[in-house]
Amino acid sequence: MSVQTELAPAGRPLPSREVFRRLLRDRPLIPLTALLVGLIALMEFVRPGVLTADWIGSTIRAAVPLAILAACQTLVMLTGGIDLSVGMVGSMAAFIMATQTGSQGPAVAILLAVGAAIIAGIVNGIGVGVFK
């Protein structure tokens, strides 16, 4: 039993729904980019003038820490695990840094935040590696 497909004028088969679905499934960046552009267009339509260089800069500055955390979580998931503490450790480090910057200065606040995150990571690693 064979399935015949219609041919395009050049003699090639016309793309079917399945080909389109496979393209979007194999290349998730395409629908995600389309969604991002659609959301930005919707936001500009609802509130004209919001799309400025300042908005783009602040959005990128806010997205970078989330991208770093997502990359860390991706590495954990690629090795077959799952780590639900990534958000908690990131929030803890941000809280320590935000509360200590005024009194200790930015360099000391960063060191305290990184130190606390390292301690949480060691405790997590021992809990997973030793105690399962």
N, CA, C and O atoms as a printed pandas DataFrame, in Angstrom:
     atom_number atom_name residue_name chain_id  residue_number  x_coord  y_coord  z_coord
0              1         N          MET        A               1    0.850   -1.156    0.000
1              2        CA          MET        A               1    0.000    0.000    0.000
2              3         C          MET        A               1    0.904    1.231    0.000
3              4         O          MET        A               1    1.729    1.386    0.901
4              5         N          SER        A               2    0.766    2.098   -0.985
5              6        CA          SER        A               2    1.595    3.294   -1.048
6              7         C          SER        A               2    0.705    4.528   -0.986
7              8         O          SER        A               2   -0.449    4.524   -1.415
8              9         N          VAL        A               3    1.288    5.572   -0.440
9             10        CA          VAL        A               3    0.575    6.830   -0.320
10            11         C          VAL        A               3    1.134    7.771   -1.367
11            12         O          VAL        A               3    2.342    8.007   -1.410
12            13         N          GLN        A               4    0.283    8.301   -2.198
13            14        CA          GLN        A               4    0.743    9.229   -3.216
14            15         C          GLN        A               4    0.630   10.642   -2.671
15            16         O          GLN        A               4   -0.333   10.999   -1.992
16            17         N          THR        A               5    1.641   11.431   -2.990
17            18        CA          THR        A               5    1.618   12.821   -2.567
18            19         C          THR        A               5    1.504   13.695   -3.800
19            20         O          THR        A               5    1.968   13.331   -4.881
20            21         N          GLU        A               6    0.882   14.850   -3.630
21            22        CA          GLU        A               6    0.795   15.796   -4.729
22            23         C          GLU        A               6    2.172   16.365   -4.981
23            24         O          GLU        A               6    2.980   16.485   -4.060
24            25         N          LEU        A               7    2.440   16.712   -6.216
25            26        CA          LEU        A               7    3.735   17.263   -6.566
26            27         C          LEU        A               7    3.611   18.763   -6.793
27            28         O          LEU        A               7    2.619   19.253   -7.333
28            29         N          ALA        A               8    4.628   19.465   -6.374
29            30        CA          ALA        A               8    4.693   20.890   -6.631
30            31         C          ALA        A               8    5.063   21.097   -8.093
31            32         O          ALA        A               8    5.461   20.142   -8.759
32            33         N          PRO        A               9    4.943   22.314   -8.611
33            34        CA          PRO        A               9    5.269   22.554  -10.008
34            35         C          PRO        A               9    6.682   22.108  -10.403
35            36         O          PRO        A               9    6.903   21.751  -11.560
36            37         N          ALA        A              10    7.621   22.119   -9.493
37            38        CA          ALA        A              10    8.993   21.714   -9.814
38            39         C          ALA        A              10    9.163   20.206   -9.762
39            40         O          ALA        A              10   10.270   19.715   -9.984
40            41         N          GLY        A              11    8.110   19.454   -9.479
41            42        CA          GLY        A              11    8.201   18.002   -9.438
42            43         C          GLY        A              11    8.537   17.442   -8.065
43            44         O          GLY        A              11    8.691   16.230   -7.911
44            45         N          ARG        A              12    8.651   18.313   -7.065
45            46        CA          ARG        A              12    8.943   17.857   -5.703
46            47         C          ARG        A              12    7.643   17.679   -4.938
47            48         O          ARG        A              12    6.652   18.345   -5.236
48            49         N          PRO        A              13    7.637   16.787   -3.955
49            50        CA          PRO        A              13    6.419   16.635   -3.147
50            51         C          PRO        A              13    6.146   17.897   -2.329
51            52         O          PRO        A              13    7.071   18.551   -1.849
52            53         N          LEU        A              14    4.877   18.222   -2.181
53            54        CA          LEU        A              14    4.507   19.361   -1.350
54            55         C          LEU        A              14    4.756   19.022    0.117
55            56         O          LEU        A              14    4.544   17.881    0.527
56            57         N          PRO        A              15    5.205   19.996    0.916
57            58        CA          PRO        A              15    5.419   19.715    2.336
58            59         C          PRO        A              15    4.102   19.400    3.029
59            60         O          PRO        A              15    3.104   20.094    2.836
60            61         N          SER        A              16    4.111   18.374    3.818
61            62        CA          SER        A              16    2.905   17.982    4.529
62            63         C          SER        A              16    2.963   18.491    5.963
63            64         O          SER        A              16    3.965   19.062    6.394
64            65         N          ARG        A              17    1.892   18.280    6.679
65            66        CA          ARG        A              17    1.855   18.668    8.092
66            67         C          ARG        A              17    2.930   17.953    8.890
67            68         O          ARG        A              17    3.556   18.541    9.772
68            69         N          GLU        A              18    3.139   16.690    8.578
69            70        CA          GLU        A              18    4.128   15.905    9.323
70            71         C          GLU        A              18    5.527   16.458    9.135
71            72         O          GLU        A              18    6.308   16.504   10.086
72            73         N          VAL        A              19    5.851   16.875    7.934
73            74        CA          VAL        A              19    7.167   17.465    7.677
74            75         C          VAL        A              19    7.306   18.762    8.469
75            76         O          VAL        A              19    8.355   19.026    9.057
76            77         N          PHE        A              20    6.243   19.571    8.484
77            78        CA          PHE        A              20    6.261   20.823    9.233
78            79         C          PHE        A              20    6.417   20.559   10.731
79            80         O          PHE        A              20    7.203   21.230   11.400
80            81         N          ARG        A              21    5.682   19.598   11.253
81            82        CA          ARG        A              21    5.801   19.250   12.679
82            83         C          ARG        A              21    7.198   18.764   13.020
83            84         O          ARG        A              21    7.767   19.148   14.042
84            85         N          ARG        A              22    7.752   17.913   12.154
85            86        CA          ARG        A              22    9.089   17.388   12.399
86            87         C          ARG        A              22   10.124   18.510   12.388
87            88         O          ARG        A              22   11.054   18.510   13.194
88            89         N          LEU        A              23    9.962   19.466   11.470
89            90        CA          LEU        A              23   10.874   20.604   11.405
90            91         C          LEU        A              23   10.838   21.396   12.706
91            92         O          LEU        A              23   11.886   21.767   13.235
92            93         N          LEU        A              24    9.634   21.659   13.229
93            94        CA          LEU        A              24    9.514   22.422   14.467
94            95         C          LEU        A              24    9.987   21.627   15.679
95            96         O          LEU        A              24   10.537   22.199   16.620
96            97         N          ARG        A              25    9.776   20.306   15.664
97            98        CA          ARG        A              25   10.203   19.479   16.783
98            99         C          ARG        A              25   11.728   19.333   16.815
99           100         O          ARG        A              25   12.331   19.342   17.889
100          101         N          ASP        A              26   12.341   19.201   15.656
101          102        CA          ASP        A              26   13.787   19.020   15.594
102          103         C          ASP        A              26   14.557   20.317   15.776
103          104         O          ASP        A              26   15.731   20.295   16.146
104          105         N          ARG        A              27   13.912   21.437   15.523
105          106        CA          ARG        A              27   14.556   22.738   15.661
106          107         C          ARG        A              27   13.690   23.625   16.560
107          108         O          ARG        A              27   12.947   24.470   16.059
108          109         N          PRO        A              28   13.778   23.443   17.870
109          110        CA          PRO        A              28   12.890   24.190   18.773
110          111         C          PRO        A              28   13.175   25.685   18.800
111          112         O          PRO        A              28   12.354   26.456   19.296
112          113         N          LEU        A              29   14.312   26.106   18.282
113          114        CA          LEU        A              29   14.623   27.528   18.282
114          115         C          LEU        A              29   13.676   28.307   17.363
115          116         O          LEU        A              29   13.412   29.486   17.598
116          117         N          ILE        A              30   13.169   27.650   16.321
117          118        CA          ILE        A              30   12.267   28.323   15.380
118          119         C          ILE        A              30   10.954   28.728   16.060
119          120         O          ILE        A              30   10.602   29.906   16.011
120          121         N          PRO        A              31   10.219   27.811   16.687
121          122        CA          PRO        A              31    8.971   28.257   17.324
122          123         C          PRO        A              31    9.209   29.157   18.534
123          124         O          PRO        A              31    8.392   30.033   18.816
124          125         N          LEU        A              32   10.306   28.956   19.249
125          126        CA          LEU        A              32   10.582   29.825   20.401
126          127         C          LEU        A              32   10.889   31.248   19.957
127          128         O          LEU        A              32   10.454   32.206   20.595
128          129         N          THR        A              33   11.629   31.390   18.875
129          130        CA          THR        A              33   11.909   32.720   18.345
130          131         C          THR        A              33   10.632   33.380   17.847
131          132         O          THR        A              33   10.416   34.571   18.072
132          133         N          ALA        A              34    9.787   32.612   17.172
133          134        CA          ALA        A              34    8.508   33.156   16.700
134          135         C          ALA        A              34    7.641   33.588   17.880
135          136         O          ALA        A              34    6.984   34.627   17.818
136          137         N          LEU        A              35    7.636   32.801   18.951
137          138        CA          LEU        A              35    6.872   33.166   20.140
138          139         C          LEU        A              35    7.414   34.446   20.766
139          140         O          LEU        A              35    6.636   35.314   21.163
140          141         N          LEU        A              36    8.734   34.576   20.859
141          142        CA          LEU        A              36    9.339   35.779   21.417
142          143         C          LEU        A              36    8.977   37.010   20.596
143          144         O          LEU        A              36    8.587   38.039   21.149
144          145         N          VAL        A              37    9.106   36.905   19.281
145          146        CA          VAL        A              37    8.765   38.035   18.415
146          147         C          VAL        A              37    7.280   38.370   18.550
147          148         O          VAL        A              37    6.917   39.545   18.595
148          149         N          GLY        A              38    6.421   37.357   18.615
149          150        CA          GLY        A              38    4.993   37.593   18.781
150          151         C          GLY        A              38    4.661   38.279   20.096
151          152         O          GLY        A              38    3.830   39.187   20.130
152          153         N          LEU        A              39    5.301   37.854   21.180
153          154        CA          LEU        A              39    5.045   38.481   22.483
154          155         C          LEU        A              39    5.530   39.924   22.523
155          156         O          LEU        A              39    4.872   40.791   23.098
156          157         N          ILE        A              40    6.689   40.181   21.906
157          158        CA          ILE        A              40    7.199   41.555   21.862
158          159         C          ILE        A              40    6.271   42.429   21.021
159          160         O          ILE        A              40    5.996   43.574   21.382
160          161         N          ALA        A              41    5.790   41.893   19.903
161          162        CA          ALA        A              41    4.859   42.650   19.062
162          163         C          ALA        A              41    3.554   42.917   19.814
163          164         O          ALA        A              41    3.005   44.015   19.727
164          165         N          LEU        A              42    3.058   41.932   20.544
165          166        CA          LEU        A              42    1.844   42.119   21.330
166          167         C          LEU        A              42    2.045   43.184   22.408
167          168         O          LEU        A              42    1.169   44.017   22.639
168          169         N          MET        A              43    3.201   43.148   23.063
169          170        CA          MET        A              43    3.472   44.126   24.104
170          171         C          MET        A              43    3.550   45.537   23.509
171          172         O          MET        A              43    3.057   46.494   24.106
172          173         N          GLU        A              44    4.165   45.660   22.345
173          174        CA          GLU        A              44    4.241   46.964   21.692
174          175         C          GLU        A              44    2.857   47.426   21.231
175          176         O          GLU        A              44    2.569   48.623   21.248
176          177         N          PHE        A              45    2.001   46.489   20.821
177          178        CA          PHE        A              45    0.644   46.840   20.409
178          179         C          PHE        A              45   -0.195   47.302   21.595
179          180         O          PHE        A              45   -0.938   48.278   21.497
180          181         N          VAL        A              46   -0.071   46.587   22.724
181          182        CA          VAL        A              46   -0.864   46.919   23.908
182          183         C          VAL        A              46   -0.386   48.224   24.542
183          184         O          VAL        A              46   -1.195   49.034   24.995
184          185         N          ARG        A              47    0.920   48.419   24.571
185          186        CA          ARG        A              47    1.489   49.604   25.203
186          187         C          ARG        A              47    2.534   50.218   24.269
187          188         O          ARG        A              47    3.724   49.940   24.418
188          189         N          PRO        A              48    2.120   51.034   23.324
189          190        CA          PRO        A              48    3.055   51.595   22.350
190          191         C          PRO        A              48    4.166   52.402   23.018
191          192         O          PRO        A              48    3.931   53.110   23.998
192          193         N          GLY        A              49    5.364   52.286   22.481
193          194        CA          GLY        A              49    6.502   53.028   23.002
194          195         C          GLY        A              49    7.306   52.279   24.040
195          196         O          GLY        A              49    8.304   52.806   24.531
196          197         N          VAL        A              50    6.905   51.057   24.397
197          198        CA          VAL        A              50    7.624   50.324   25.430
198          199         C          VAL        A              50    8.922   49.712   24.886
199          200         O          VAL        A              50    9.862   49.466   25.642
200          201         N          LEU        A              51    8.965   49.474   23.598
201          202        CA          LEU        A              51   10.127   48.833   22.993
202          203         C          LEU        A              51   11.185   49.888   22.685
203          204         O          LEU        A              51   11.163   50.521   21.629
204          205         N          THR        A              52   12.116   50.066   23.630
205          206        CA          THR        A              52   13.200   51.041   23.478
206          207         C          THR        A              52   14.528   50.346   23.760
207          208         O          THR        A              52   14.561   49.187   24.174
208          209         N          ALA        A              53   15.597   51.052   23.535
209          210        CA          ALA        A              53   16.925   50.502   23.816
210          211         C          ALA        A              53   17.101   50.244   25.311
211          212         O          ALA        A              53   17.734   49.262   25.698
212          213         N          ASP        A              54   16.551   51.110   26.144
213          214        CA          ASP        A              54   16.628   50.901   27.596
214          215         C          ASP        A              54   15.892   49.632   28.008
215          216         O          ASP        A              54   16.381   48.874   28.846
216          217         N          TRP        A              55   14.714   49.396   27.421
217          218        CA          TRP        A              55   13.946   48.192   27.736
218          219         C          TRP        A              55   14.714   46.941   27.327
219          220         O          TRP        A              55   14.778   45.971   28.083
220          221         N          ILE        A              56   15.289   46.963   26.141
221          222        CA          ILE        A              56   16.055   45.802   25.666
222          223         C          ILE        A              56   17.243   45.553   26.581
223          224         O          ILE        A              56   17.517   44.406   26.937
224          225         N          GLY        A              57   17.954   46.612   26.968
225          226        CA          GLY        A              57   19.109   46.461   27.858
226          227         C          GLY        A              57   18.734   45.916   29.222
227          228         O          GLY        A              57   19.416   45.035   29.746
228          229         N          SER        A              58   17.654   46.431   29.808
229          230        CA          SER        A              58   17.258   45.941   31.131
230          231         C          SER        A              58   16.738   44.505   31.052
231          232         O          SER        A              58   16.931   43.725   31.984
232          233         N          THR        A              59   16.084   44.155   29.951
233          234        CA          THR        A              59   15.607   42.782   29.788
234          235         C          THR        A              59   16.781   41.815   29.678
235          236         O          THR        A              59   16.759   40.737   30.271
236          237         N          ILE        A              60   17.795   42.195   28.928
237          238        CA          ILE        A              60   18.973   41.328   28.787
238          239         C          ILE        A              60   19.703   41.211   30.118
239          240         O          ILE        A              60   20.145   40.124   30.489
240          241         N          ARG        A              61   19.832   42.330   30.846
241          242        CA          ARG        A              61   20.499   42.260   32.165
242          243         C          ARG        A              61   19.747   41.361   33.134
243          244         O          ARG        A              61   20.364   40.677   33.951
244          245         N          ALA        A              62   18.427   41.354   33.051
245          246        CA          ALA        A              62   17.634   40.498   33.932
246          247         C          ALA        A              62   17.683   39.046   33.490
247          248         O          ALA        A              62   17.534   38.147   34.317
248          249         N          ALA        A              63   17.889   38.799   32.203
249          250        CA          ALA        A              63   17.848   37.439   31.679
250          251         C          ALA        A              63   19.171   36.694   31.842
251          252         O          ALA        A              63   19.174   35.463   31.869
252          253         N          VAL        A              64   20.280   37.396   31.950
253          254        CA          VAL        A              64   21.585   36.731   32.024
254          255         C          VAL        A              64   21.706   35.815   33.244
255          256         O          VAL        A              64   22.124   34.669   33.083
256          257         N          PRO        A              65   21.360   36.265   34.456
257          258        CA          PRO        A              65   21.451   35.332   35.592
258          259         C          PRO        A              65   20.546   34.114   35.433
259          260         O          PRO        A              65   20.917   33.006   35.819
260          261         N          LEU        A              66   19.368   34.319   34.869
261          262        CA          LEU        A              66   18.475   33.185   34.642
262          263         C          LEU        A              66   19.056   32.220   33.616
263          264         O          LEU        A              66   18.897   31.006   33.744
264          265         N          ALA        A              67   19.718   32.746   32.615
265          266        CA          ALA        A              67   20.348   31.889   31.612
266          267         C          ALA        A              67   21.485   31.073   32.220
267          268         O          ALA        A              67   21.664   29.905   31.872
268          269         N          ILE        A              68   22.245   31.672   33.116
269          270        CA          ILE        A              68   23.330   30.935   33.792
270          271         C          ILE        A              68   22.747   29.813   34.641
271          272         O          ILE        A              68   23.248   28.689   34.612
272          273         N          LEU        A              69   21.687   30.111   35.402
273          274        CA          LEU        A              69   21.046   29.067   36.205
274          275         C          LEU        A              69   20.449   27.971   35.326
275          276         O          LEU        A              69   20.523   26.792   35.671
276          277         N          ALA        A              70   19.867   28.346   34.206
277          278        CA          ALA        A              70   19.297   27.351   33.292
278          279         C          ALA        A              70   20.389   26.460   32.707
279          280         O          ALA        A              70   20.181   25.259   32.531
280          281         N          ALA        A              71   21.548   27.036   32.407
281          282        CA          ALA        A              71   22.663   26.236   31.891
282          283         C          ALA        A              71   23.140   25.238   32.942
283          284         O          ALA        A              71   23.441   24.089   32.620
284          285         N          CYS        A              72   23.209   25.674   34.186
285          286        CA          CYS        A              72   23.605   24.750   35.271
286          287         C          CYS        A              72   22.594   23.621   35.411
287          288         O          CYS        A              72   22.975   22.458   35.547
288          289         N          GLN        A              73   21.320   23.953   35.380
289          290        CA          GLN        A              73   20.280   22.931   35.499
290          291         C          GLN        A              73   20.315   21.987   34.308
291          292         O          GLN        A              73   20.057   20.793   34.460
292          293         N          THR        A              74   20.628   22.500   33.132
293          294        CA          THR        A              74   20.719   21.659   31.939
294          295         C          THR        A              74   21.840   20.639   32.084
295          296         O          THR        A              74   21.670   19.476   31.717
296          297         N          LEU        A              75   22.981   21.063   32.613
297          298        CA          LEU        A              75   24.085   20.128   32.825
298          299         C          LEU        A              75   23.693   19.013   33.789
299          300         O          LEU        A              75   24.032   17.849   33.574
300          301         N          VAL        A              76   22.987   19.369   34.839
301          302        CA          VAL        A              76   22.537   18.362   35.801
302          303         C          VAL        A              76   21.576   17.376   35.136
303          304         O          VAL        A              76   21.679   16.168   35.347
304          305         N          MET        A              77   20.650   17.888   34.339
305          306        CA          MET        A              77   19.665   17.021   33.701
306          307         C          MET        A              77   20.293   16.148   32.622
307          308         O          MET        A              77   19.845   15.022   32.408
308          309         N          LEU        A              78   21.324   16.646   31.938
309          310        CA          LEU        A              78   21.995   15.844   30.916
310          311         C          LEU        A              78   22.735   14.653   31.518
311          312         O          LEU        A              78   22.940   13.643   30.844
312          313         N          THR        A              79   23.130   14.766   32.764
313          314        CA          THR        A              79   23.815   13.656   33.428
314          315         C          THR        A              79   22.833   12.695   34.091
315          316         O          THR        A              79   23.245   11.767   34.786
316          317         N          GLY        A              80   21.546   12.913   33.881
317          318        CA          GLY        A              80   20.544   11.978   34.380
318          319         C          GLY        A              80   19.975   12.325   35.735
319          320         O          GLY        A              80   19.264   11.513   36.327
320          321         N          GLY        A              81   20.264   13.499   36.240
321          322        CA          GLY        A              81   19.746   13.877   37.552
322          323         C          GLY        A              81   18.783   15.038   37.445
323          324         O          GLY        A              81   18.445   15.502   36.356
324          325         N          ILE        A              82   18.360   15.485   38.590
325          326        CA          ILE        A              82   17.533   16.685   38.661
326          327         C          ILE        A              82   17.880   17.376   39.971
327          328         O          ILE        A              82   17.994   16.735   41.015
328          329         N          ASP        A              83   18.044   18.674   39.902
329          330        CA          ASP        A              83   18.442   19.442   41.073
330          331         C          ASP        A              83   17.450   20.578   41.253
331          332         O          ASP        A              83   17.491   21.580   40.539
332          333         N          LEU        A              84   16.564   20.403   42.214
333          334        CA          LEU        A              84   15.543   21.413   42.453
334          335         C          LEU        A              84   16.047   22.566   43.314
335          336         O          LEU        A              84   15.311   23.522   43.558
336          337         N          SER        A              85   17.285   22.487   43.774
337          338        CA          SER        A              85   17.796   23.529   44.646
338          339         C          SER        A              85   18.484   24.657   43.891
339          340         O          SER        A              85   18.959   25.601   44.523
340          341         N          VAL        A              86   18.557   24.597   42.577
341          342        CA          VAL        A              86   19.262   25.628   41.814
342          343         C          VAL        A              86   18.637   26.995   42.061
343          344         O          VAL        A              86   19.352   27.960   42.329
344          345         N          GLY        A              87   17.337   27.088   41.976
345          346        CA          GLY        A              87   16.664   28.361   42.210
346          347         C          GLY        A              87   16.840   28.855   43.632
347          348         O          GLY        A              87   17.015   30.051   43.865
348          349         N          MET        A              88   16.792   27.927   44.588
349          350        CA          MET        A              88   16.953   28.312   45.994
350          351         C          MET        A              88   18.358   28.831   46.261
351          352         O          MET        A              88   18.525   29.841   46.945
352          353         N          VAL        A              89   19.354   28.164   45.736
353          354        CA          VAL        A              89   20.734   28.597   45.960
354          355         C          VAL        A              89   20.978   29.938   45.274
355          356         O          VAL        A              89   21.647   30.808   45.832
356          357         N          GLY        A              90   20.437   30.110   44.061
357          358        CA          GLY        A              90   20.580   31.397   43.378
358          359         C          GLY        A              90   19.893   32.521   44.138
359          360         O          GLY        A              90   20.440   33.618   44.251
360          361         N          SER        A              91   18.711   32.262   44.655
361          362        CA          SER        A              91   17.993   33.271   45.437
362          363         C          SER        A              91   18.725   33.592   46.735
363          364         O          SER        A              91   18.788   34.750   47.150
364          365         N          MET        A              92   19.276   32.563   47.374
365          366        CA          MET        A              92   20.030   32.777   48.606
366          367         C          MET        A              92   21.258   33.651   48.345
367          368         O          MET        A              92   21.535   34.584   49.099
368          369         N          ALA        A              93   21.987   33.344   47.278
369          370        CA          ALA        A              93   23.172   34.128   46.952
370          371         C          ALA        A              93   22.800   35.576   46.621
371          372         O          ALA        A              93   23.494   36.505   47.033
372          373         N          ALA        A              94   21.708   35.769   45.879
373          374        CA          ALA        A              94   21.267   37.125   45.544
374          375         C          ALA        A              94   20.842   37.889   46.791
375          376         O          ALA        A              94   21.123   39.080   46.917
376          377         N          PHE        A              95   20.164   37.204   47.714
377          378        CA          PHE        A              95   19.743   37.851   48.956
378          379         C          PHE        A              95   20.950   38.267   49.792
379          380         O          PHE        A              95   21.005   39.385   50.304
380          381         N          ILE        A              96   21.910   37.361   49.923
381          382        CA          ILE        A              96   23.113   37.687   50.711
382          383         C          ILE        A              96   23.844   38.867   50.086
383          384         O          ILE        A              96   24.273   39.785   50.786
384          385         N          MET        A              97   23.981   38.837   48.773
385          386        CA          MET        A              97   24.690   39.918   48.114
386          387         C          MET        A              97   23.937   41.242   48.245
387          388         O          MET        A              97   24.555   42.282   48.472
388          389         N          ALA        A              98   22.621   41.214   48.106
389          390        CA          ALA        A              98   21.834   42.443   48.193
390          391         C          ALA        A              98   21.857   43.036   49.601
391          392         O          ALA        A              98   21.899   44.255   49.763
392          393         N          THR        A              99   21.831   42.173   50.616
393          394        CA          THR        A              99   21.797   42.700   51.984
394          395         C          THR        A              99   23.172   43.109   52.493
395          396         O          THR        A              99   23.261   43.940   53.397
396          397         N          GLN        A             100   24.233   42.559   51.946
397          398        CA          GLN        A             100   25.564   42.849   52.450
398          399         C          GLN        A             100   26.317   43.908   51.652
399          400         O          GLN        A             100   27.359   44.386   52.101
400          401         N          THR        A             101   25.816   44.281   50.489
401          402        CA          THR        A             101   26.535   45.257   49.664
402          403         C          THR        A             101   26.636   46.607   50.356
403          404         O          THR        A             101   27.687   47.246   50.297
404          405         N          GLY        A             102   25.581   47.053   51.004
405          406        CA          GLY        A             102   25.597   48.361   51.663
406          407         C          GLY        A             102   26.582   48.445   52.809
407          408         O          GLY        A             102   27.260   49.461   52.964
408          409         N          SER        A             103   26.676   47.413   53.609
409          410        CA          SER        A             103   27.539   47.477   54.789
410          411         C          SER        A             103   28.947   46.941   54.538
411          412         O          SER        A             103   29.904   47.444   55.127
412          413         N          GLN        A             104   29.094   45.951   53.694
413          414        CA          GLN        A             104   30.402   45.326   53.484
414          415         C          GLN        A             104   31.111   45.784   52.207
415          416         O          GLN        A             104   32.331   45.662   52.096
416          417         N          GLY        A             105   30.362   46.299   51.263
417          418        CA          GLY        A             105   30.930   46.660   49.965
418          419         C          GLY        A             105   30.673   45.548   48.961
419          420         O          GLY        A             105   30.429   44.405   49.348
420          421         N          PRO        A             106   30.725   45.873   47.677
421          422        CA          PRO        A             106   30.364   44.885   46.657
422          423         C          PRO        A             106   31.305   43.685   46.581
423          424         O          PRO        A             106   30.842   42.563   46.380
424          425         N          ALA        A             107   32.600   43.890   46.735
425          426        CA          ALA        A             107   33.552   42.769   46.620
426          427         C          ALA        A             107   33.318   41.746   47.722
427          428         O          ALA        A             107   33.270   40.545   47.456
428          429         N          VAL        A             108   33.171   42.212   48.953
429          430        CA          VAL        A             108   32.949   41.299   50.075
430          431         C          VAL        A             108   31.583   40.631   49.941
431          432         O          VAL        A             108   31.444   39.445   50.242
432          433         N          ALA        A             109   30.579   41.374   49.497
433          434        CA          ALA        A             109   29.244   40.805   49.324
434          435         C          ALA        A             109   29.256   39.687   48.281
435          436         O          ALA        A             109   28.616   38.653   48.470
436          437         N          ILE        A             110   29.975   39.891   47.193
437          438        CA          ILE        A             110   30.076   38.846   46.169
438          439         C          ILE        A             110   30.779   37.619   46.729
439          440         O          ILE        A             110   30.342   36.493   46.490
440          441         N          LEU        A             111   31.862   37.823   47.472
441          442        CA          LEU        A             111   32.576   36.684   48.072
442          443         C          LEU        A             111   31.694   35.927   49.061
443          444         O          LEU        A             111   31.704   34.696   49.085
444          445         N          LEU        A             112   30.934   36.657   49.875
445          446        CA          LEU        A             112   30.032   35.999   50.821
446          447         C          LEU        A             112   28.962   35.188   50.083
447          448         O          LEU        A             112   28.656   34.059   50.467
448          449         N          ALA        A             113   28.398   35.770   49.025
449          450        CA          ALA        A             113   27.353   35.075   48.274
450          451         C          ALA        A             113   27.900   33.828   47.595
451          452         O          ALA        A             113   27.273   32.770   47.632
452          453         N          VAL        A             114   29.066   33.952   46.976
453          454        CA          VAL        A             114   29.672   32.790   46.311
454          455         C          VAL        A             114   30.057   31.734   47.345
455          456         O          VAL        A             114   29.876   30.540   47.107
456          457         N          GLY        A             115   30.583   32.164   48.485
457          458        CA          GLY        A             115   30.930   31.217   49.545
458          459         C          GLY        A             115   29.717   30.448   50.050
459          460         O          GLY        A             115   29.779   29.234   50.241
460          461         N          ALA        A             116   28.622   31.155   50.264
461          462        CA          ALA        A             116   27.399   30.483   50.712
462          463         C          ALA        A             116   26.886   29.509   49.653
463          464         O          ALA        A             116   26.418   28.421   49.989
464          465         N          ALA        A             117   26.970   29.891   48.380
465          466        CA          ALA        A             117   26.538   28.992   47.308
466          467         C          ALA        A             117   27.440   27.763   47.221
467          468         O          ALA        A             117   26.960   26.659   46.962
468          469         N          ILE        A             118   28.732   27.946   47.433
469          470        CA          ILE        A             118   29.661   26.802   47.420
470          471         C          ILE        A             118   29.345   25.851   48.574
471          472         O          ILE        A             118   29.338   24.634   48.391
472          473         N          ILE        A             119   29.089   26.394   49.743
473          474        CA          ILE        A             119   28.749   25.546   50.893
474          475         C          ILE        A             119   27.456   24.776   50.624
475          476         O          ILE        A             119   27.370   23.584   50.920
476          477         N          ALA        A             120   26.453   25.452   50.065
477          478        CA          ALA        A             120   25.197   24.763   49.737
478          479         C          ALA        A             120   25.438   23.674   48.689
479          480         O          ALA        A             120   24.837   22.602   48.756
480          481         N          GLY        A             121   26.314   23.947   47.723
481          482        CA          GLY        A             121   26.635   22.946   46.703
482          483         C          GLY        A             121   27.355   21.743   47.281
483          484         O          GLY        A             121   27.087   20.608   46.888
484          485         N          ILE        A             122   28.265   21.984   48.209
485          486        CA          ILE        A             122   28.983   20.875   48.848
486          487         C          ILE        A             122   28.021   20.014   49.663
487          488         O          ILE        A             122   28.064   18.786   49.592
488          489         N          VAL        A             123   27.156   20.666   50.435
489          490        CA          VAL        A             123   26.172   19.921   51.221
490          491         C          VAL        A             123   25.253   19.125   50.299
491          492         O          VAL        A             123   24.942   17.967   50.576
492          493         N          ASN        A             124   24.825   19.737   49.218
493          494        CA          ASN        A             124   23.990   19.048   48.235
494          495         C          ASN        A             124   24.724   17.859   47.628
495          496         O          ASN        A             124   24.173   16.763   47.529
496          497         N          GLY        A             125   25.965   18.083   47.227
497          498        CA          GLY        A             125   26.753   17.015   46.612
498          499         C          GLY        A             125   26.978   15.846   47.550
499          500         O          GLY        A             125   26.887   14.690   47.136
500          501         N          ILE        A             126   27.274   16.136   48.819
501          502        CA          ILE        A             126   27.457   15.061   49.801
502          503         C          ILE        A             126   26.142   14.331   50.013
503          504         O          ILE        A             126   26.116   13.103   50.096
504          505         N          GLY        A             127   25.053   15.081   50.101
505          506        CA          GLY        A             127   23.743   14.438   50.294
506          507         C          GLY        A             127   23.387   13.507   49.145
507          508         O          GLY        A             127   22.868   12.412   49.362
508          509         N          VAL        A             128   23.664   13.940   47.936
509          510        CA          VAL        A             128   23.327   13.109   46.770
510          511         C          VAL        A             128   24.332   11.986   46.596
511          512         O          VAL        A             128   23.950   10.837   46.371
512          513         N          GLY        A             129   25.620   12.308   46.698
513          514        CA          GLY        A             129   26.665   11.318   46.420
514          515         C          GLY        A             129   26.830   10.280   47.504
515          516         O          GLY        A             129   27.046    9.106   47.203
516          517         N          VAL        A             130   26.734   10.681   48.759
517          518        CA          VAL        A             130   26.994    9.754   49.862
518          519         C          VAL        A             130   25.697    9.114   50.358
519          520         O          VAL        A             130   25.613    7.896   50.510
520          521         N          PHE        A             131   24.702    9.939   50.602
521          522        CA          PHE        A             131   23.476    9.444   51.217
522          523         C          PHE        A             131   22.399    9.045   50.219
523          524         O          PHE        A             131   21.349    8.534   50.607
524          525         N          LYS        A             132   22.651    9.273   48.951
525          526        CA          LYS        A             132   21.714    8.944   47.859
526          527         C          LYS        A             132   20.406    9.664   48.056
527          528         O          LYS        A             132   19.493    9.517   47.244
